[in-house]
Amino acid sequence: MITAENKAKAIAAVQKSKQDVGSAEVQVSVLTARIKEITEHLKVNKQDHKARRGLIQMVGRRKRLLSYLERKDFAGYKALITQLGLRK
């Protein structure tokens, strides 16, 4: 589970204004932080199938958000994936 501090850091890294907490960029950033934590959890707990299913769902949601960003704002999409260290 992502802590409030880590979530705030993920939001602050990409938000456009102080009130921006739900844009696609912010959602991708928060999902990326959660995916990293669950991936580390699954390295230790290999038999946690419910966490693995949740991870797959989060990856799919992030993929859909990134494809939306790629269609709507390609320059912003490129900046976001380089900032978060993602690959296409």
Secondary structure, DSSP 8 states (H G I E B T S, - for coil): ---HHHHHHHHHHH-SSTT--SSHHHHHHHHHHHHHHHHHHHHH-TT-HHHHHHHHHHHHHHHHHHHHHHHH-HHHHHHHHHHHT---
